[in-house]
Every structure is written in C-alpha cells, then in structure tokens.
Amino acid sequence: MEIKQINPEQTLSLRHKQLRSHLTLEECVYNGDYEESTVHLAAIEQEKIIGIASFYEEKCLAMPSKRAYRLRGMAVDSEYQGNSIGSQIIAYAEEKLRRRGVEVVWCNARLKALNFYKRNGFTVSGDKFEIPFIGSHFVMKKELKETAGNHYLTSIEKEFKAIKRKADLAIDQLSIEELYWRPHEHTNSISTIMKHLSGNMHSRWTNFLHSDGEKRDRQRDLEFEEFVMTREEMLDYWEKGWSCLFSTISSLTEHDLLKEVTIRNEPHTVIQALLRQSTHYSSHVGQILSIGKQLKAEGWKNLSIPKGESESFNQKKMGESH
C-alpha cells in the first residue's frame, strides 16, 4: 500500500460510498476541494483507492492565532477497515502539513469516530453538536510538533531553493550570447552548466527511492557538448530539472531519511544523497555566478553583500551595538 496526493475528483467515489450515500456524487464535492492550498490524500492498494482524507486551510476557532488545516472526508473502504489505514493517512498528512508550517489540524469528528481520533493524538474541544442528516459531532484538534526529521527536510528544501534563486538571478542578468560565452576552451559556458545540472537532476531524482541515481538512459557526456538552443528552450529544460528535484523532495517523509539509495551502485542514506547533491549544485551555481561577474563587470547586480559594505550591512541587520 502507498499513500500519495490525488486530485479532488478521485476522492468522490469513496467519499460518496462511505460518508455521503444519501447525496448524489456531484453533491459530495466540498467547498475548497479545488483550492490550490487543499491537500487530498489516498491510500492505494493495487491501483485501487481504499482510503481518503482531504485537508483544507481553515482557522481553528479554538486556536485562532495558529496556522491551521481542517481535516474532512476521512474514509476507509469498508472492506479494508481495521488495518490502521486511516492512521497511516493522518501520519503522512501531518508530515506534509508540518513542511508547510501548519501548527494545528482539526476536524468535526463523528461520535463513532471519537476514539479513532483520540488514538491519533486529537483532543476534544467544546461541546457536542449536531449536523443535520449526519449526526452528533465534536470538534477535535491536534497540535503539530516539529521533529528533527521534518526540520531537516524543510531546511534542505529551502537550501535547494536558495541555490536555484541565486542561479536564476544571475541568468536573468545575461543575454543569450553571454549564456554561451566561455572564458576559454577548457571551461564550460553557463548554458552547458545549466544543461548538465538539469540532466543530473532528471537522473538523480526520477524514481529516487527505487532506482540507482545514475540512470542507464542518461547520456552525461552529451550534457557537456555545446549545441544551440533558444533562451526559452534552455530555461524550459532548466526548470524541468528543478521541478523533478522539488517534486521528489516534497514526496519524502522523515521515515525515508535513513533508507538506502544508490548512486552508481554506491550506497547512501537519503540524508547523504540530499547533502551530496546540495554540494554538487551549489558548486556549479558558484561557477555560474563567477562567469556572470566576469561578463558584466561593473554592471553586475550583486547577489550577496557588495564589496566594502559589510559593516553597513551588519549594522542594518544587527544594530549599532555590533
């Protein structure tokens, strides 16, 4: 069984069967189902959806100052109940929501589901109330505590984004001709570095947990061959590589961090693989910045503290007492 994010339409059949059988399928759509911030999760067994839950950005009245998500539509197919599927979906969701900076998850829990939510760390808030045609409910909430594993994943994702941002700000300053410029014949142009990084990302992060990071169909040497692309083609290929990376990182949970993956048959924990690629990408982005500075000279827009301005920068950040 695997748990993964699905689209809103994929929740409707099981939502209707287990929770809203008195309604039509179309009436099982919830407000917020199609909001970009909403997260729909499913437990899938042999391509069949056997459990679902949806999470909506919505304040918890019991804790209004904290960023909160509401859990709705939690359902497990009656044929698969009693196998902790709901608990696994909640645990998976909590990791995803922590990564978004969510502090509280809450729900309107049916009376018969009270013990299920209590087992999963939720507590009752307020008095019992009725929802017409459905029955008695309690508001239940759970604070999401930060964990070391989640903090690591959040931090490494931010680090990769910071690396990419520096490269993007440098690339934006350069013309297509400058992207193809090489200091001399034994060095790479920025376009070649971009091509190499994207090729590496496609190879390393595709099917990351289940296949070697050096894919058999990768043609690494071709990444260093200079051939002409338009700026749009170059940026499209660049973005697709980063998208592959960020999509994979967002799918990881803290339970994956000590799993073993290989790169050219060399074993790494997931932590080690992430650190290895962070070092690799930052070194190449450093090359991009160096070439850009050579090309633009006085016209270069600094991406860090300008030369000779450290003291004034520190005073702005740390005050006159520094």
C-alpha distance (Angstrom), angle and dihedral (degrees) to the residues before:
residue distance angle dihedral
M1 . . .
E2 3.78 . .
I3 3.78 132.3 .
K4 3.77 118.8 -143.5
Q5 3.78 143.5 152.2
I6 3.81 116.8 -86.3
N7 3.79 136.5 -177.6
P8 3.84 122.5 -95.4
E9 3.81 95.2 -104.7
Q10 3.80 91.2 59.4
T11 3.81 91.5 62.1
L12 3.79 96.4 56.7
S13 3.79 102.9 79.2
L14 3.81 95.6 53.6
R15 3.80 92.3 36.1
H16 3.80 88.4 56.0
K17 3.80 94.8 44.1
Q18 3.80 97.9 48.1
L19 3.81 105.6 25.8
R20 3.79 114.3 16.8
S21 3.80 107.8 28.8
H22 3.83 89.9 140.8
L23 3.82 89.6 64.6
T24 3.78 133.7 64.9
L25 3.79 118.3 -102.0
E26 3.81 90.6 -106.4
E27 3.80 90.5 53.4
C28 3.82 89.9 57.4
V29 3.80 90.8 74.5
Y30 3.83 109.7 110.0
N31 3.78 127.1 -145.9
G32 3.79 106.2 -96.0
D33 3.80 96.4 25.8
Y34 3.80 90.7 123.3
E35 3.80 98.6 40.7
E36 3.80 112.9 121.4
S37 3.82 90.9 -127.5
T38 3.82 93.9 55.2
V39 3.80 118.5 105.2
H40 3.82 120.5 -152.5
L41 3.80 115.8 -170.2
A42 3.79 132.3 -172.6
A43 3.78 137.1 -170.9
I44 3.79 106.4 -137.8
E45 3.81 127.2 -162.7
Q46 3.81 117.9 -175.9
E47 3.82 90.8 -19.8
K48 3.83 92.0 -51.3
I49 3.81 120.7 118.5
I50 3.80 105.4 -128.7
G51 3.80 101.1 164.3
I52 3.81 136.4 24.5
A53 3.78 142.5 -178.3
S54 3.80 133.4 172.4
F55 3.81 127.8 -152.6
Y56 3.82 123.3 -157.6
E57 3.78 129.2 -170.5
E58 3.80 101.3 -113.8
K59 3.81 132.6 140.2
C60 3.78 120.3 -105.0
L61 3.80 107.4 -132.4
A62 3.80 90.3 -150.1
M63 3.83 90.5 58.3
P64 3.83 105.2 23.2
S65 3.80 96.8 164.3
K66 3.81 94.2 59.2
R67 3.79 126.2 80.9
A68 3.78 105.0 -107.4
Y69 3.79 142.3 -174.1
R70 3.78 124.7 -159.4
L71 3.79 120.9 -136.5
R72 3.80 115.0 -140.7
G73 3.77 136.7 163.4
M74 3.80 97.5 28.1
A75 3.80 105.6 172.0
V76 3.79 138.6 154.2
D77 3.79 121.3 -163.3
S78 3.81 108.4 -102.0
E79 3.82 90.3 -124.2
Y80 3.81 90.7 61.3
Q81 3.79 103.3 38.2
G82 3.81 119.5 125.7
N83 3.81 94.3 44.3
S84 3.83 99.1 98.3
I85 3.80 91.1 -109.0
G86 3.80 92.9 138.0
S87 3.80 91.3 50.2
Q88 3.81 90.8 51.4
I89 3.80 91.4 51.1
I90 3.81 91.0 50.8
A91 3.82 92.5 48.3
Y92 3.80 90.7 50.0
A93 3.81 91.4 47.4
E94 3.80 92.8 49.7
E95 3.79 91.0 57.5
K96 3.79 91.7 48.7
L97 3.78 92.8 48.3
R98 3.81 94.0 46.9
R99 3.79 87.1 57.4
R100 3.82 87.5 57.8
G101 3.78 91.8 52.3
V102 3.81 94.0 -105.8
E103 3.80 113.3 161.1
V104 3.81 103.7 -176.6
V105 3.81 136.7 32.8
W106 3.80 117.7 -165.3
C107 3.77 139.9 170.9
N108 3.78 145.7 177.0
A109 3.80 98.8 -108.4
R110 3.76 123.2 -156.3
L111 3.78 114.6 -124.0
K112 3.80 92.6 -113.1
A113 3.83 90.8 51.7
L114 3.81 95.1 52.2
N115 3.81 95.6 101.0
F116 3.80 92.0 46.2
Y117 3.79 91.3 57.9
K118 3.80 92.5 43.1
R119 3.83 89.5 54.8
N120 3.79 87.5 53.8
G121 3.80 94.2 53.5
F122 3.81 101.3 -94.7
T123 3.79 121.7 137.3
V124 3.80 130.6 -155.3
S125 3.80 117.4 -104.0
G126 3.80 118.1 -167.4
D127 3.77 133.4 -20.9
K128 3.78 133.1 -38.7
F129 3.81 116.5 -86.3
E130 3.79 136.8 -177.8
I131 3.80 130.0 -117.3
P132 3.83 110.3 -161.2
F133 3.83 115.6 -108.8
I134 3.82 90.7 4.0
G135 3.81 108.0 61.6
S136 3.79 144.0 -134.6
H137 3.81 120.3 -5.6
F138 3.79 142.1 177.9
V139 3.79 127.9 -155.1
M140 3.81 107.6 -118.4
K141 3.79 127.6 -173.9
K142 3.78 140.8 -174.3
E143 3.78 128.7 -164.6
L144 3.79 113.9 -137.6
K145 3.78 111.7 -133.4
E146 3.78 120.0 -155.1
T147 3.82 116.7 -110.2
A148 3.79 130.1 -160.4
G149 3.80 92.2 -117.6
N150 3.77 94.0 49.8
H151 3.81 90.8 45.5
Y152 3.80 89.8 53.4
L153 3.82 93.2 50.9
T154 3.80 91.9 46.9
S155 3.81 91.0 48.0
I156 3.80 96.5 47.5
E157 3.80 90.7 47.8
K158 3.82 89.9 52.5
E159 3.81 89.3 48.2
F160 3.80 92.5 53.5
K161 3.80 90.1 47.8
A162 3.81 90.6 50.8
I163 3.81 90.1 50.5
K164 3.80 91.3 50.6
R165 3.80 92.7 45.9
K166 3.81 92.1 56.3
A167 3.79 90.7 50.0
D168 3.81 92.2 47.3
L169 3.82 92.5 50.0
A170 3.80 89.9 51.4
I171 3.81 94.4 45.9
D172 3.81 91.0 49.6
Q173 3.81 89.8 60.9
L174 3.81 93.8 55.8
S175 3.79 134.1 80.0
I176 3.80 121.7 -131.4
E177 3.82 88.7 -103.5
E178 3.80 90.7 53.7
L179 3.81 91.4 49.6
Y180 3.81 87.7 60.0
W181 3.82 95.0 45.0
R182 3.83 118.5 113.7
P183 3.81 124.9 -163.3
H184 3.84 87.8 -137.7
E185 3.79 138.9 -21.0
H186 3.81 95.4 -86.4
T187 3.81 95.2 57.6
N188 3.79 133.1 70.8
S189 3.78 128.3 -110.5
I190 3.79 119.8 -126.3
S191 3.80 89.1 -106.9
T192 3.81 89.7 57.3
I193 3.80 92.0 48.0
M194 3.81 89.7 50.5
K195 3.79 90.9 49.4
H196 3.80 92.0 48.4
L197 3.81 94.2 48.3
S198 3.79 92.8 49.1
G199 3.81 91.5 47.7
N200 3.78 89.8 50.1
M201 3.81 91.5 49.7
H202 3.79 93.7 50.3
S203 3.79 89.4 51.1
R204 3.81 99.2 42.6
W205 3.80 99.9 41.8
T206 3.80 104.1 37.1
N207 3.82 107.9 101.3
F208 3.81 85.5 -10.8
L209 3.81 100.5 176.9
H210 3.79 96.8 41.6
S211 3.80 108.5 40.7
D212 3.79 139.2 41.3
G213 3.80 114.1 -83.2
E214 3.80 91.8 -126.2
K215 3.81 101.7 68.7
R216 3.79 118.8 -149.6
D217 3.80 92.3 -127.9
R218 3.80 94.2 52.7
Q219 3.80 112.9 114.2
R220 3.78 99.4 -159.6
D221 3.79 97.2 171.7
L222 3.80 90.7 57.8
E223 3.80 88.8 58.8
F224 3.81 87.4 70.7
E225 3.80 95.4 47.9
E226 3.78 112.3 102.2
F227 3.80 113.7 -127.0
V228 3.76 129.7 157.3
M229 3.79 122.4 -98.2
T230 3.76 129.4 164.5
R231 3.80 116.7 -109.6
E232 3.83 89.3 -107.0
E233 3.82 92.3 52.2
M234 3.79 91.4 46.9
L235 3.81 93.8 50.1
D236 3.80 92.1 44.4
Y237 3.81 91.5 55.4
W238 3.82 90.3 44.6
E239 3.81 92.8 51.8
K240 3.81 93.2 47.2
G241 3.80 90.5 57.5
W242 3.79 93.1 51.5
S243 3.79 90.6 44.4
C244 3.80 89.2 56.5
L245 3.81 89.9 51.7
F246 3.81 96.5 47.6
S247 3.79 93.2 43.4
T248 3.80 90.1 55.5
I249 3.81 94.8 45.3
S250 3.80 91.1 50.1
S251 3.81 89.8 53.6
L252 3.82 93.7 54.0
T253 3.79 123.2 97.3
E254 3.78 129.8 -163.1
H255 3.81 88.2 -102.1
D256 3.82 88.1 66.2
L257 3.80 96.3 56.1
L258 3.81 97.9 89.9
K259 3.79 95.1 39.0
E260 3.79 115.0 116.5
V261 3.79 122.5 -113.7
T262 3.79 128.3 171.1
I263 3.79 134.9 -134.0
R264 3.81 111.3 -165.8
N265 3.82 86.7 -16.1
E266 3.81 91.4 -56.6
P267 3.83 109.4 128.8
H268 3.81 120.5 -125.7
T269 3.74 133.9 169.0
V270 3.80 112.0 -121.4
I271 3.82 87.3 -106.4
Q272 3.80 91.1 55.4
A273 3.81 92.8 46.0
L274 3.81 91.6 52.1
L275 3.81 92.0 48.5
R276 3.81 91.7 46.7
Q277 3.79 92.6 54.3
S278 3.79 93.2 43.1
T279 3.81 89.2 56.7
H280 3.80 91.7 45.3
Y281 3.81 95.3 49.7
S282 3.79 95.2 44.1
S283 3.82 91.1 52.6
H284 3.81 91.4 54.1
V285 3.79 92.7 44.7
G286 3.80 86.7 53.4
Q287 3.81 87.0 57.7
I288 3.81 90.4 50.9
L289 3.80 90.9 52.4
S290 3.80 92.5 46.7
I291 3.80 93.2 52.2
G292 3.80 91.2 45.0
K293 3.81 91.9 53.4
Q294 3.79 91.2 49.8
L295 3.79 90.9 51.9
K296 3.79 99.6 44.7
A297 3.81 98.8 35.3
E298 3.83 108.0 172.4
G299 3.81 89.8 4.2
W300 3.79 92.4 63.1
K301 3.82 114.9 117.7
N302 3.78 106.0 -137.5
L303 3.80 117.2 -120.7
S304 3.79 94.1 -165.6
I305 3.82 136.4 25.6
P306 3.82 107.9 -37.8
K307 3.80 118.0 -118.4
G308 3.78 111.7 -84.6
E309 3.79 95.0 14.1
S310 3.82 101.5 89.6
E311 3.80 94.9 107.6
S312 3.80 95.5 50.8
F313 3.81 90.3 45.0
N314 3.81 91.4 51.8
Q315 3.79 91.4 48.8
K316 3.80 90.4 53.7
K317 3.78 90.9 49.7
M318 3.77 101.3 36.5
G319 3.80 106.3 23.2
E320 3.76 134.1 -118.8
S321 3.82 92.1 -59.9
H322 3.80 91.1 71.7
